[in-house]
């Protein structure tokens, strides 16, 4: 549509009036500038010579046989040289034409160019900054075993143990270990405060822990019939998704914690993400379905009906990511039989775009500072791919893992990404660059009343 507008305006430049902006730059300063045509200066003309050229000279050209003797021709040439009559131009201009006024002055156009080109292209490192061992990491596509909290502490579940890695100092600590009957751990998710963490277990229980005191606060029971592989928080509501296909909202403040249930999946729920507004919930399952649920439609007495049931994926939908700069834009990724990243308008349920990545999509993360999307993949390259949105042009492919990259987590500042793979390694990538640090606003001193007076009489 923009191209059509540009073409139509370009084709009618001769007939359309200039826009107001150009009018400001093209205003005349006096009557002699910026004229649209040039009139000869009569004072610079030799009218006698002009009369000769138009009369006598023309006769000579029309009647070459008359008076063409050598002596007469020599006399004419000498006379022409004497009176400077060898000129070919009749009209003469003494004054130079005025210099044209540019639509955009040079200083403004050069300044605009400098502003546009001031931001250099970001360097994207192709190798990981750090690699940590992650022994006993379960190579299970349907689980969610990695999360990075707002307190800059990374949690990872290795078998039946949850470890905490403090990104500020690199220290590692063990939060909990469950027994064989309860474990292994199947999901972890930090609460928004960065201090409390939810842990989903293989026996269908969900534990809430205080990470600062290493203390178990409570255990949520009775909601699911099998393992809990997906978790997400919405303020004080903890949403859990299980292998039984159920999605449950748990209010962790009250004893009867189950407040809402969502039924729509026929197989294991492996992806859960609340929108930033907390109004919509996206869920993906092993039944190849993607559901959008609206909080306003939730009911405590009966299972909540979905807002949209999206059936475009042809494999399990685990990778989900809400766009940080457009609240109703959701990205979803399909498993090995699908390999596509799809973009959805969650208000209308319309699929905006679909890109075949060529391999299993395990996780998705949006860049918080730029319009970019990061995806992690399985066979054959086991890579992380950075895409430019909305063109979906590949900006970089990060390799290093030797098995499928199952989990990704983003640092609180949005710059560093941690990836965990089936090769039992945890890698850190500076893929999203360094955020621009906002300069503090200068302190404005508030003038005291009557400060300009030395004293009041």
N, C-alpha and C positions, 0 to 999 in steps of 0.2 A: 504494500500500500504506500509506503514512503517513497519507493522507487517511482511508482506511478505519479505521485505528486511532484517529484523532482523533474521527471521527464516532461510533464505537462507545463510546468513553470518554465523550463528551459526552452521549450518549443514556442512559447509566447512571450519571450523576453522583449521582442520588438514592440509589442502592443501594450504590455502591462506597465504600469507606473512603478517607479522605484519604491522599495519598502522604506518605512520611516527611518530605519537605521542608516541607510545609504543617504537619505535626504539630509540627515544631520552632517554627514561628512562632505556633502556636495553643495552646501550653501555657499552662495557667492559673497565675496567680501567687498567687491566693487564692480562697477559696470563693465570693466575691461577684462575681467577674468572669467574663465570657464564658459566662453561662448561656444555655441554649437556649430558655427561655420566661420570661415575666415574671409574678410573683405580686403581686396588689394588696396594699397596705399597710393593714392593718385599723385601725391607730391614726389614720389620716387620714379615716375614714368617720364619718358622722352616722347612727347606726342608728335614731334616733327619726324623722328625716326619711325614711329609707329605708322604715321601717314604714308611715308615713303614705302615702307614694307608692304602696306596694304594696297598701294596704287602702282607706283613705278616698278617696284620689284616684281609685282605680279605680272605686269605687262611684259617684262623681259623674259619671264618663264613661259608665257603663253606664245610669244613671237620670237623664238630664238634666232631666226634668220635675219631679223632687222638689227643692223648695227653690230655685227659680230666680227668686225675686223680685229686683227691682233693688237694694233695700236690702241683701239677703243677699249678693248678688254683689259689691257694693261693699265690704261688711265683709270678705269673703273675700280680696279683692285687697289691702286694707290690712293684714290680718293676715299675708298672705304676704310683703309687703314688709318688715313689721316683723321677722319671724323668718327672713328670707332664704330663703324657700321657693320662689323662682322659678327654682331651679336645675333643669336638665333631666337632669343626670347623677346617677346613684345612687352609682356607685363613683368614688372620688377617689384620685389618686396624688400623694403628696408628693415622693418621690425620683425624680429623672430616671433613665431606664434607662441602663445602662452603654454607653459608646461601643463600637461593634463593632471588633474587632481585624482589621486587613487581613491577607489571606493573605501579601502581600509588603509590608513596611513602606515608607513613602513615600521614606525616605532611600535604601533599597536600590534601589527601582524607578527613582527619578530618576537614581541613579548608573549603573544599567545602561543607561538611555536615553542618558545622556551618552556612555558608552563606545561604544554602538552608532552614535551619530550623530557621533562625533568625527572619522571619516574622511571628508573631503569628496570630492565627485565629481571625478574627475580631468579636467582640461581637456585636450582633444585638439586640437592645432593643425591647422587645415584646409589650411595651405599648407606647403610645404617650407622647411626652415631655410636650405638652401644648394643651389645648382644648379651643376654643373660640366659643361663640354662633354666629350663622348665621341665624337669623330669616328672614323669607320670601325668603329663598333660593329656587329657582324654581326647583322642582323635575322633570326635563325634560332632557332626555337622549341626545337629539339632540343639546343642547346648549353648549356653552363654557364660563363659568362665572367666571373663576379663572385664574390669571396669576401672575407671580413673575418677576419683572423687574430687569435689571442689576444694578439699584441703590439700590437694597435690599429693595424695597417696594412692598408689595403684594396688588393686586387689586382684589376685589370681588364684584360681582353684586348681590344685594339683592332686588328683586322686581324691582322698578324703580329707585333705588339709587345705585351709585357706591361708595364704601368705599375704603380708602387706609390705610393699616396697615404697619407702618415702623418697619421692623424686627430688626433694630439696637437699638431702644429705646422702642418699644412696643406701640408707640402712634398711635391712630386711628383718621382719619379725613374723612370728607365727601367731595367727589370731585364734584358730580353732582346728581341732581334728575330731572327726566323728568316727563312730565304730563301723564295722562292716555291715551290720544290720541296717544302719541308718543311711550310710553313704553308698556310693561316693557323692561328692558335692556336684550338683548339676547346673547351678546358676548363682551368680553374685551380682548385687546392685547396690551402689551407694545411695543413701538418702540425700536430699538436696543440701542438708547442713554439712555434709562431708565428715560426720562423726559416727553416724549410725549406718549399719550395713545389713541388708537382707541376704540370706543364704538359702537357696532352694536345695532340697535334698532328694535323693533317689527314692525315699520311702514316702513321698508326698508331703512331708512337713516343710515348713518355712520358718527359719530361725531369725530373730532380730538381735543384733549384737551392738554393744557400745565399744567402738574401736579404741577409744582413749583409755578405758578401764579394762579392756579385754574381758568383758562380762556379757553373758547371755541375758538378755532382757525378757524375752518371751518366745514361745513357740506357737505358731499358728497351725492348728490341726483341723482335720475334718472337712477341708475344702475340696481337695483333689483325691482321686483314687489311685494315682500313680505319680511318677516323678514330675518335678516342677522344673522345667527347662528355660522358662522365660519370666523375667521380672521387670517392672518399671514403676517409678514413683510419680505421684501427682499430689504434691504437698504431703498431707498425712495419710493419703490413700496409697496402699501398696497393691498393685495389680499383678496377679500371678496367672501364668498360663501353663497348663499341664499336658501330659501325654494323653489324658482322657478327653482332650478337646475343649475343656472348659476354661473360661476366663473369669476370674473372680476379683472383685474389688474388696480389699480388706482395710477397714478403718483401724489403724494400729492403736488408737487412743482408747478404744472401748473393749469390753470383755467379749461381747458377741461381734467379732470382727468382720464377718461376712455381711456386706451391705448391698452388693449387687452382683449379679451373675450375667455373663454374656455367653450365649450358646449359638454357634453357627458353624464351628469347625467339626468335621467328622474324624479327624486324626490329630496328631500331636501339634500343639501350638508351639512354634519355635521362634517367633518374632513378636515383640510387643514394644510399641513406642507411643507415648503421649505427645501431643502437639505442645508447643511452647505455651499456648494459651490455656492448656489443660482442658479444653473443650472437646477435642476429638482424640480418639484412640485408634491406632492402626494395629491390626493383628495379622500375622501370616502363619500358615500352617503347612503340614506335610500333605494336605489334601489339595495343594496347588491354589488355595484360595487366599485372597486378601480382603479383609473386612475393614470398613470404616465405621466406628461407633461414635455416636454423639452423646455427650454427657447429659444433655437436656432430655434425652429419650430414656434415660436409665430409670429402672423401677426396682424397688426393694421387694415387691410382692411376686413378680414374675420375671422370667428371663427377658433381658433387654433385646429389642429388635435392632438389627444392624441398620445403619444409614445407607451404606453401599456394600454390595457383594460383587467383587471384581474377580472375574474368572479368566483373565487374559494369560496368566502365567501357565506354563505347561510342566512345571516342576515345583518342588517345595519352595515356599517364600519365607526366607529367614531374614534377609538383609532389608532393613527399613531405616529411613532417615528423613526427618522433617526438615524442610528448607529453613535456614535461619533468617532469610531476608524476604520470604514470601510465605505467610502463615498457612495458606491452604495448598501448598505444593509439597507433595510426598514423593520420594524416590523409593523404589522397591527393586530387589534383585532376586532372580530365580536360580534354582539349583542346576545340576549338571544337564538335565534334559531340556532346560529352557535357555540358560546362559544370558538372559536379557536384563538390562536395567530399564525400568519403565518409570515414567513421570506422570503423576496424577493430580488433577484438580479435585480436591476432596470435597468441595462444595457441590460440584455437579457430578462427580464420579467419572469424568471424561479422562481418557488416556491421552496425554499431551504429546508424548514421544516414546519411542522404544528403540533401544540400541542393543544389537547383538554383540556381546563382548568376546565370544568365542570360547568361554570357559565358565565353570561354576562360579556364581557370585555368592561369596560367603558373608561379606559385611560391606556397609556403606557409611561414609562420613562426609559431611559438608564442611568446607572451609568457612570459619566464622568471619574471616576478614576479606575474602575475595569470593567471586562467583565461580567456585570450583567444587568438584566432587571427587572423592577418593573411594576406590573400590578395591576389595581384596578377592583373590581368586584361587581356584584349585588347579587341577591338571589342565594344561600341560606345563605352564610356566611358573605356577605358584607365585604370581607377581602381585604387586600393588600398582594400580593404574590411576593416574591423576587426569581428570577430564576438565575441560573448560566448559562451563555452562553459559548459555544454552546450546552452543554449537556442537558440544560433545566431541571436540577435537582432543586427541590425546596429547597431553602436555609432557608426561613422563611415565616411564614404566620402571618400577623399583623391584629389583630381583635380589635374591640372597637366601630366601627360604627354600628348602629342598622338599617340602611337603605343602599341602594346601593351607592357605592362610585363613584359619577358621575365625579368628576374633581380632577386632580392632577396638582401641579406646583412644580418646583424645584428651590431651592435657587441658587443665582449666583455662590457660591463656589461648588455647586453640592452635598452637604452633606445632607441637610435637605429637606424633602418633605412635602408639605402641601396638605391635602386631604379634600375635601368638599363633603358632602353626603346629601341624602334626609332627614336625621334626623336633619337637620339644625344645624350642628356643623362643625367647622373647626378644624382639628387636625394636629399637627406637629410631624413628625417622623424623628428620627436621624438614618435612615435606611442605608444610604450610607457611614457612618463613617466619620472620620476626615481626610481631605486631608493632605498628607505629605508636610510639609513646606520646601521648597527648601532653603538650607543654602546659604547665600550670598557669592559670590565668594570673596576670599581674595583680598584686594587691592594690586595691584602690583605697587610699586613705580617706576616710570620711571626715570632712572638715567640721570642726567643732563650731557651735553657734558663736557668732561674734569673734571668730578667730582672727579676723583682719583688724580688730581693734586691740590696742595695747591695754586699755582699761576702760571701764564703764564708769562714768561720773554719776 
